[in-house]
Each structure stands twice: as structure tokens, then as C-alpha cells.
Amino acid sequence: KRLILLSGTPSLARPVELYSQVSTLRPDLFGSYTEFTTRYCDAHRGHFGWDVSGNSNSDELNKKMQEFMIRRLKKDVLSQLPAKR
């Protein structure tokens, strides 16, 4: 069984933005939302609930992501894309 997830939208700002994608591809690798945000988003109690806007253990996350993610920059693939209409 193979699963491919394609996105034209980069997720560069916060690790929490990646969770729904990576949990679909590899649910065994990152655990639950709470486990993911605690480990990679510096999750902590804020004034209005849990704040998951941070970043922690980014080197570890990057290494895990390299196991299944291929990143292409627009400048590198522009010649392979169809012309704009």
C-alpha cells in the first residue's frame, strides 16, 4: 500500500501546521496530537488554553521528516510546470 500527499503550500512557520499531514502519512511515527505538540511545538498552558505556537526539538523533527518528505522549491521545478493561464 502506498500513500502520496502532495501540497503546493509550504508549512514553514510552525511545526503544528504539519501535524495533520504527517499523522496521515505516518501515524506510528509521531503519536497523538498532544504527544506531537508537546515534543515539537513547545506546548504549554497559556492564558486561553494550550499554546502550541512554539518550536522545540526541531533537529529531531527534521530528521524524522527526511524519512518520507521530499521538498522541491519553485525555482527548481518551474521549468516542469505548465504555463500560467
C-alpha positions as CSV (number, residue, x, y, z in Angstrom):
1,K,0.0,0.0,0.0
2,R,1.4,3.4,-0.9
3,L,0.2,6.9,0.1
4,I,1.3,10.1,-1.5
5,L,0.4,13.5,-0.2
6,L,1.1,16.5,-2.5
7,S,0.9,20.1,-1.4
8,G,1.7,23.3,-3.1
9,T,1.6,25.1,0.2
10,P,4.7,25.1,2.3
11,S,4.4,24.6,6.0
12,L,7.3,26.7,7.2
13,A,6.0,28.8,10.1
14,R,5.2,26.3,12.9
15,P,5.5,22.5,13.4
16,V,1.9,22.3,14.5
17,E,0.9,23.1,10.9
18,L,2.5,19.8,9.8
19,Y,0.7,17.5,12.2
20,S,-2.4,16.7,10.1
21,Q,-0.3,15.9,7.1
22,V,2.4,13.8,8.9
23,S,-0.2,11.9,11.0
24,T,-2.0,10.9,7.8
25,L,1.2,9.6,6.3
26,R,2.9,8.1,9.3
27,P,0.6,7.9,12.4
28,D,3.1,5.5,14.0
29,L,5.9,7.9,13.9
30,F,4.6,10.9,15.8
31,G,1.8,9.7,18.1
32,S,-1.2,11.7,19.1
33,Y,-1.7,15.4,18.6
34,T,-0.8,16.0,22.3
35,E,2.4,14.0,22.1
36,F,3.4,15.8,18.9
37,T,2.8,19.3,20.1
38,T,4.4,18.6,23.5
39,R,7.6,17.3,21.8
40,Y,7.8,19.6,18.8
41,C,5.8,22.7,19.5
42,D,6.9,23.6,23.0
43,A,3.3,23.1,24.1
44,H,2.4,24.8,27.4
45,R,-0.6,26.2,29.2
46,G,-1.3,29.7,28.2
47,H,-3.9,32.2,29.4
48,F,-6.5,30.8,27.0
49,G,-5.6,27.0,27.0
50,W,-2.7,25.2,25.4
51,D,-0.3,27.3,23.4
52,V,1.2,25.2,20.6
53,S,2.7,28.0,18.5
54,G,6.2,27.3,19.5
55,N,9.0,25.1,18.3
56,S,11.1,22.5,20.1
57,N,13.3,19.6,19.2
58,S,13.4,20.9,15.6
59,D,16.6,18.9,14.6
60,E,14.8,15.7,15.6
61,L,11.7,16.6,13.7
62,N,13.7,17.5,10.7
63,K,15.5,14.2,10.7
64,K,12.2,12.2,11.0
65,M,10.6,14.3,8.2
66,Q,13.5,13.4,5.9
67,E,12.5,9.7,6.1
68,F,9.4,10.4,3.9
69,M,9.3,14.0,2.7
70,I,10.7,15.4,-0.5
71,R,10.8,19.2,-0.7
72,R,11.1,21.0,-4.0
73,L,11.4,24.7,-4.4
74,K,9.5,26.5,-7.1
75,K,12.7,27.8,-8.7
76,D,13.9,24.2,-9.1
77,V,10.8,22.9,-10.8
78,L,9.4,25.9,-12.6
79,S,10.6,24.6,-16.0
80,Q,8.5,21.4,-15.4
81,L,5.2,23.3,-14.6
82,P,2.6,24.3,-17.2
83,A,2.4,27.9,-18.2
84,K,0.0,30.2,-16.2
85,R,-3.3,30.9,-17.9
